Amino acid sequence: TMALLAGKGRGACRLIAFMVVWRAAKLASSFSRECLRPSPRTSSILFRRHSTRNTQTDAHSSSYDVVVIGGGHAGAEAATASARTGARTLLVTQNKSTLGELSCNPSIGGIGKGHLVREIDALNGAMGEVADASGIHFRMLNRRKGPAVRGPRAQMDRDYYKDNMQRLLLNREENGMENLEILEASAEDLLLDEGVGIETLAPLADPSDVSEAFAEEGNGAERVRLEKAKALSSAKANQSNRQARIRGVVAIDTNTKERIEIESKAVVLTTGTFLRGVLMIGHDRYSGGRHLRDSEEVEPPSVGLALTLERFGFPLGRLKTGTPARLDGRTIDWDSCNIQPSERPALPFSHVRQSRGEEPPLAAVGRLIDCYQTSTNEATHKMVMDYAHLLPQYDGMDGKGNGPRYCPSIYKKVERFAERSSHNSFLEPEGLNTDIVYPNGMSGPYPEEIQLKIFRSMKGLGNVEIVRPGYDVEYDFVNPQVLTHTLETKKIAGLYL
């Protein structure tokens, strides 16, 4: 989505490609927000016609170039990337106070994911800088293996990360995003103009135009790609698949409960776990996208959007994920656990900071923490299996649920690796000013009393207390085969997932 929204002209396209290929090694000395601003002589790639506006306004307009739905990781990146190109952008979120909230694991990066964070940073994204400013524990995973599979990972202070992300999004003028507005509302539906083969209101430039530009500059190899580029053009190749085009969104204002119609040329959906989400603990099921942090209160799901996608024949499936219980660190026997100190010096995500030889800010002033390692045992595994009948019944995969492969629940790990007598769990403090601890690797939506029994069977946790029980969430997802190479849907022009 960032690559889609970051381009404003042929020169910008070449710049983005340059940054992706060379990363920040060649850019560190000159990399800044100016890098992503379009040249005045180039035409817009995302928007054929770009209009300016008076940015000093308090009231929300009813018409935008881009509306981004959702204020999580993806929504923040999409909104900042769009606004920095000069596009008139609206970020719709149910609650401004939860912008940048780390819903589950208070960490950034890891195997595979650390590469993505650094690529986002190379495109002038937000996550790398915010993670550096909020990190309290840094490690390079797979350090003994080759560079291609090493994964930078950092533990966040949950409060600092949210505050720093909100500071970036809400102080728009200071951060070069005068065109960004934020609306507290729940997106309920899409405004559409229906018709077979209908044209989008925000056509992307034909990839062949970019190839023509390279060819005109003497790059003969690009001439060979012209026909292929034309065939890949989403604006042309998928014209016959179009059933509608985006005209805007329908939202319910969080504060006034008023129904609002917002016109937009393009809509980016970043709904996360909210699309017809259902939360589960044991056999209890209730609607919601997630719990507010350490609270019984839930944020409501997005049902209307799911129904609209269903009406247009989008192939919807169900995915599930889980978050473990939060533990009271004052009740943990830390001396019985294995210490996992942060690496020093700490390696930042930001390419610019790396090029200057700087550590992340909290690391530079010595405010890093230690994490700790404990593990399950045979007694733990027996309880995990004995109480399996109390786990939720899911909608997907005949009641078993379609969970993440690389972040399985403790039940899935014990079931899948029955020959193992233990599994590691890392106890990760959630911040510098809290006693709440995240037990990494121990998600499992058993009834709360069963969760407590399982934890108390583990080394160092014999007297532990649970602050908030773990739970699962099951939600709709759209099969990505219905997207073009630009992440635009084939059936609804101007809708990006």
C-alpha positions in Angstrom: 0.0 0.0 0.0 2.9 2.4 0.7 4.4 1.7 -2.6 1.1 2.3 -4.3 0.5 5.6 -2.5 4.0 7.0 -2.5 4.3 7.8 -6.2 3.5 11.2 -7.6 5.2 11.0 -11.0 7.6 9.2 -13.2 10.6 10.6 -11.3 9.1 9.5 -8.0 8.6 6.0 -9.4 12.2 5.8 -10.3 13.2 7.2 -6.8 11.1 4.6 -5.0 12.5 1.7 -7.1 16.0 3.1 -6.3 15.3 3.1 -2.6 13.9 -0.4 -2.6 16.9 -1.8 -4.5 19.7 0.1 -2.8 18.0 0.4 0.6 19.5 3.2 2.6 23.1 2.5 2.0 23.3 5.0 -0.8 20.6 7.3 0.6 21.7 7.8 4.3 23.4 11.1 3.7 20.5 12.7 1.9 17.4 10.7 2.9 14.6 13.0 4.1 10.9 13.7 3.5 11.9 15.7 0.5 12.9 12.5 -1.2 9.3 11.5 -1.6 7.9 14.9 -2.7 7.1 15.0 -6.4 8.9 17.2 -8.9 6.7 20.1 -10.0 7.2 19.2 -13.6 5.7 15.7 -13.3 2.1 14.7 -13.4 0.4 12.7 -10.6 0.5 8.9 -10.8 -2.2 8.2 -8.3 -4.3 11.1 -9.2 -4.7 12.4 -12.7 -5.9 15.8 -11.3 -4.5 17.1 -8.1 -6.0 20.1 -6.3 -4.6 22.2 -3.5 -6.6 23.3 -0.5 -6.4 25.5 2.5 -4.9 23.2 5.2 -5.8 25.4 8.1 -9.2 24.1 8.8 -10.8 22.5 11.8 -14.0 21.1 10.2 -13.8 17.8 8.3 -14.4 18.1 4.6 -16.8 15.7 2.9 -14.6 15.0 -0.1 -11.1 13.5 -0.2 -8.6 11.9 -2.6 -8.0 8.9 -0.3 -9.8 7.6 2.7 -8.0 5.1 4.9 -10.1 2.9 7.2 -8.3 1.7 10.3 -5.7 3.2 12.5 -3.4 0.2 13.2 0.1 -0.4 11.6 -1.1 -0.7 8.0 -3.6 2.2 8.4 -0.9 4.6 9.8 1.5 3.7 7.0 -1.1 4.1 4.3 -2.3 7.5 5.7 1.1 9.0 6.2 2.3 7.8 2.7 -0.7 9.2 1.0 -0.6 12.6 2.9 3.1 13.1 2.2 2.4 12.9 -1.6 0.0 15.8 -1.3 -3.1 13.7 -1.6 -6.0 15.0 0.5 -6.3 12.1 3.0 -8.7 11.1 5.7 -7.9 8.4 8.3 -11.1 6.9 9.8 -10.7 5.3 13.2 -13.2 4.5 15.9 -11.1 6.1 18.6 -8.2 8.5 18.3 -6.8 7.4 21.7 -6.1 3.9 20.3 -4.1 5.0 17.3 -0.8 3.2 17.3 -2.0 0.7 19.9 -0.1 -2.5 20.0 -3.0 -4.9 20.2 -1.1 -8.1 21.0 2.7 -8.5 21.2 4.4 -5.3 22.2 7.3 -5.8 19.8 8.3 -4.8 16.3 10.2 -7.0 13.8 11.4 -10.5 14.1 12.2 -13.2 11.6 11.0 -11.9 8.2 9.0 -9.0 9.8 12.2 -7.1 10.6 13.0 -7.0 6.9 9.6 -5.5 6.2 10.1 -2.8 8.9 13.4 -1.8 7.3 11.9 -1.7 3.8 9.1 0.5 5.1 11.7 2.8 6.6 13.5 3.0 3.3 10.2 4.3 1.8 10.1 7.0 4.5 7.5 5.1 6.4 6.7 5.6 10.1 7.2 2.3 11.8 11.0 2.2 12.0 11.4 5.6 13.5 8.6 5.1 16.0 9.9 1.7 17.0 13.4 3.2 17.5 12.0 5.9 19.7 10.0 3.4 21.8 12.2 0.4 22.0 13.4 -0.9 25.4 15.0 -4.2 24.4 16.8 -5.0 21.1 18.1 -8.3 19.7 19.1 -9.6 16.3 17.5 -13.0 15.8 19.3 -15.7 13.9 22.6 -13.9 14.3 24.5 -17.2 13.9 23.1 -17.7 10.4 23.6 -15.8 7.2 22.6 -12.1 6.8 19.6 -12.9 4.6 17.7 -14.7 7.4 18.7 -12.5 10.4 15.8 -10.7 11.9 16.0 -7.4 13.9 13.5 -7.4 16.7 12.8 -4.8 19.4 10.5 -4.9 22.5 8.4 -1.8 22.7 7.2 0.3 25.7 3.6 0.0 24.8 2.7 3.5 26.1 5.7 5.1 24.4 4.9 3.5 21.0 1.3 4.6 21.0 2.2 8.1 22.2 5.0 8.5 19.6 2.7 7.2 16.7 0.0 9.6 17.8 2.4 12.5 18.0 3.4 11.7 14.4 -0.2 11.5 13.1 -1.8 14.3 15.1 1.0 16.9 14.7 0.5 16.9 10.9 2.0 20.2 10.0 5.2 19.5 11.9 5.6 16.2 10.1 4.9 17.2 6.6 1.4 15.9 6.4 -0.8 19.0 6.2 -3.2 17.1 4.0 -4.0 14.5 6.6 -7.2 14.6 8.7 -8.4 12.1 11.3 -12.0 11.4 12.0 -13.4 9.4 14.9 -16.0 7.2 13.3 -17.0 3.7 12.5 -16.9 2.9 8.7 -20.2 1.0 8.0 -20.4 0.8 4.2 -19.0 1.9 0.9 -20.5 4.5 -1.5 -20.4 3.0 -4.9 -21.3 3.7 -8.5 -22.3 0.4 -10.0 -21.9 -0.7 -13.6 -20.0 -3.3 -15.5 -16.6 -2.1 -16.8 -17.0 1.2 -15.0 -13.9 3.4 -14.8 -12.2 4.4 -11.5 -12.2 8.0 -10.3 -8.5 7.7 -9.5 -6.9 5.8 -12.3 -3.3 4.7 -11.9 -0.8 5.5 -14.6 -0.4 2.7 -17.1 2.8 0.8 -16.2 3.7 1.1 -19.9 3.9 4.9 -19.4 6.7 4.4 -17.0 8.4 1.9 -19.3 8.0 4.4 -22.2 9.8 6.9 -20.0 12.7 4.6 -19.5 12.8 3.7 -23.2 12.8 7.4 -24.1 15.8 7.9 -21.9 17.8 5.3 -23.8 17.1 2.2 -21.7 16.6 -0.2 -24.6 15.9 -3.2 -22.4 12.7 -1.5 -21.2 11.3 -1.6 -24.8 11.0 -5.3 -24.5 8.8 -5.0 -21.5 6.3 -2.6 -22.9 3.7 -5.1 -24.1 4.0 -7.0 -20.8 3.5 -3.8 -18.8 0.4 -3.0 -20.8 -1.0 -6.5 -20.1 -0.5 -6.0 -16.4 -2.1 -2.6 -16.2 -4.9 -2.9 -13.7 -6.8 0.0 -15.4 -7.1 -1.9 -18.7 -6.6 -5.6 -18.1 -9.3 -5.8 -15.5 -11.8 -3.4 -17.0 -14.3 -6.2 -17.9 -14.2 -7.5 -14.3 -15.3 -4.2 -12.8 -18.7 -4.2 -11.2 -18.5 -0.9 -9.4 -16.2 2.0 -8.5 -15.6 3.7 -5.2 -17.4 7.0 -4.6 -16.7 7.2 -0.9 -17.6 5.6 2.5 -20.5 5.7 4.9 -19.5 6.2 8.6 -21.1 6.7 11.9 -19.5 9.5 14.0 -18.3 8.1 17.3 -19.3 11.1 19.3 -22.5 12.3 17.7 -23.7 8.9 16.3 -24.5 10.9 13.1 -24.5 9.1 9.8 -21.8 10.7 7.5 -21.3 10.2 3.8 -17.7 11.0 2.8 -16.8 11.2 -0.9 -13.4 9.8 -2.0 -11.6 8.8 -5.2 -9.9 5.8 -3.4 -10.5 3.8 -0.2 -7.9 1.7 1.5 -9.2 -0.9 3.9 -6.9 -1.9 6.8 -9.5 -3.5 9.1 -7.2 -6.0 10.8 -9.3 -8.3 13.0 -12.4 -6.1 13.0 -14.1 -7.4 9.8 -17.1 -9.2 11.4 -14.8 -10.1 14.4 -15.9 -12.4 17.2 -13.9 -12.7 20.4 -13.7 -16.0 22.3 -12.7 -17.2 25.8 -13.5 -20.8 26.4 -17.0 -21.4 25.0 -18.0 -17.8 25.4 -18.4 -15.8 22.2 -19.1 -12.1 21.7 -18.8 -9.6 18.9 -15.7 -7.4 18.8 -12.5 -6.6 17.0 -10.4 -6.6 20.1 -10.5 -5.7 23.8 -9.3 -2.3 24.9 -6.0 -2.8 26.7 -6.4 -4.7 30.0 -10.1 -4.1 30.0 -13.4 -5.9 29.7 -14.5 -3.3 27.2 -14.4 -4.3 23.5 -14.1 -2.3 20.3 -17.1 -3.2 18.0 -16.5 -5.1 14.8 -17.1 -3.8 11.2 -20.1 -5.8 9.9 -21.4 -3.5 7.2 -18.2 -3.6 5.2 -18.1 -7.4 5.3 -21.7 -7.5 4.0 -20.9 -5.2 1.1 -17.9 -7.3 0.1 -20.0 -10.4 0.4 -22.7 -8.8 -1.8 -20.1 -8.2 -4.6 -19.0 -11.8 -4.5 -15.6 -11.3 -2.8 -14.3 -14.7 -1.6 -14.4 -14.3 2.2 -12.8 -16.7 4.6 -12.3 -16.8 8.4 -8.9 -16.4 10.1 -8.3 -16.6 13.8 -5.5 -15.4 16.0 -5.0 -15.2 19.8 -3.3 -13.1 22.4 -2.0 -14.6 25.7 -3.0 -13.6 29.2 -1.1 -10.7 30.7 0.7 -11.5 33.9 1.5 -9.5 37.1 5.3 -9.1 37.1 5.3 -8.7 40.9 4.1 -12.3 41.3 6.9 -13.8 39.1 9.9 -15.5 40.5 12.4 -13.9 38.2 15.4 -15.6 39.8 14.1 -18.9 38.6 14.0 -17.8 35.0 16.8 -17.4 32.5 17.8 -13.8 31.8 17.7 -12.5 28.2 19.5 -9.1 28.2 19.2 -6.6 25.4 22.1 -6.4 23.0 24.4 -3.6 23.5 25.0 -1.5 21.5 21.4 -1.7 20.2 20.9 -1.9 16.5 18.2 0.6 15.3 15.6 0.0 12.5 16.2 3.4 11.0 18.6 3.4 8.1 19.5 7.0 8.7 20.2 6.3 12.4 22.3 3.3 11.4 24.4 5.3 8.9 25.2 7.8 11.6 26.3 5.1 14.1 23.5 6.1 16.5 21.7 3.9 18.9 18.0 4.1 19.5 17.2 7.0 21.9 16.3 5.0 25.0 19.3 2.7 24.5 21.6 5.7 24.2 20.6 6.8 27.7 20.8 3.4 29.2 17.0 2.8 29.6 16.9 -0.8 28.4 15.3 -3.7 30.2 16.0 -7.5 30.5 13.5 -10.1 29.3 13.4 -13.6 30.8 12.9 -17.1 29.5 10.8 -19.9 31.1 9.4 -23.0 29.5 6.5 -25.5 29.6 6.9 -29.0 30.9 5.2 -32.4 30.7 2.7 -31.3 33.4 1.9 -28.2 31.4 1.3 -30.3 28.3 -1.0 -32.7 30.1 -3.2 -29.8 31.2 -3.1 -28.3 27.7 -4.5 -31.5 26.2 -6.8 -32.5 29.1 -8.7 -29.2 28.9 -8.8 -29.0 25.1 -12.5 -29.7 25.1 -13.0 -26.2 26.7 -11.4 -24.4 23.8 -13.7 -22.4 21.5 -15.5 -23.8 18.5 -14.5 -21.7 15.5 -16.3 -20.9 12.2 -13.4 -21.8 10.0 -11.9 -25.2 9.2 -14.8 -27.3 10.6 -14.5 -25.7 14.0 -10.8 -26.0 14.3 -10.0 -22.4 13.2 -7.5 -21.2 10.7 -4.7 -19.8 12.8 -1.3 -18.3 12.0 1.4 -20.9 11.1 4.3 -19.1 12.7 2.5 -17.9 15.9 0.6 -21.0 17.0 -1.3 -21.3 20.3 0.2 -23.4 23.0 -2.4 -26.1 22.2 -1.3 -26.3 18.6 2.3 -26.5 19.6 1.7 -29.4 22.0 -0.6 -31.2 19.5 1.8 -30.7 16.6 5.0 -31.5 18.4 3.9 -34.3 20.7 7.4 -35.6 21.0 8.7 -32.5 22.7 8.8 -32.3 26.5 8.9 -28.4 26.6 8.4 -25.2 24.7 10.1 -21.9 25.5 8.2 -18.9 26.6 9.7 -15.4 26.9 8.5 -13.1 29.6 8.5 -9.6 28.2 7.7 -6.5 30.3 5.3 -4.2 28.5 7.0 -1.0 29.5 9.3 0.9 31.8 6.5 2.1 34.0 4.3 -1.0 34.4 4.4 -4.4 36.1 2.4 -6.1 33.3 4.3 -8.9 31.5 3.6 -10.4 28.1 4.2 -14.3 28.1 5.3 -14.7 24.5 4.3 -18.1 23.0 1.5 -18.9 25.5 -1.7 -17.8 23.7 -4.6 -20.2 24.5 -8.2 -19.1 25.0 -9.1 -21.5 27.8 -11.4 -20.3 30.6 -9.5 -18.0 32.9 -9.1 -20.5 35.7 -7.6 -23.0 33.3 -5.2 -20.4 32.0 -4.0 -19.8 35.5 -3.4 -23.5 36.2 -1.4 -23.8 33.0 0.8 -20.8 33.8 1.4 -21.9 37.4 2.8 -25.3 36.2 5.7 -23.4 34.6 9.1 -22.6 36.2 9.1 -19.2 37.9 5.3 -18.9 37.6 4.2 -21.0 40.6 2.4 -18.0 42.3 1.7 -15.9 39.2 -1.5 -13.9 39.0 -3.3 -13.0 35.7 -4.1 -9.4 35.1 -6.2 -10.1 32.0 -7.0 -13.5 30.5 -6.0 -14.4 26.9 -8.6 -14.6 24.2 -8.9 -15.5 20.5 -10.5 -13.4 17.7 -11.9 -14.8 14.5 -12.6 -12.5 11.6 -13.2 -12.2 7.9 -10.5 -11.9 5.3 -10.6 -11.5 1.6 -8.7 -14.0 -0.6 -5.8 -11.9 -2.1 -6.3 -13.5 -5.5 -9.0 -10.9 -6.1 -6.4 -8.1 -6.1 -4.4 -6.7 -8.9 -0.6 -6.2 -8.6 -1.4 -2.7 -7.2 -3.5 -4.2 -4.4 -6.6 -2.7 -6.0 -9.6 -5.1 -6.1 -10.6 -6.3 -9.5 -14.3 -6.0 -8.9 -14.5 -2.5 -7.3 -12.3 0.1 -8.8 -10.6 2.4 -6.4 -10.9 0.0 -3.5 -7.5 -1.2 -2.1 -6.9 -3.9 0.5 
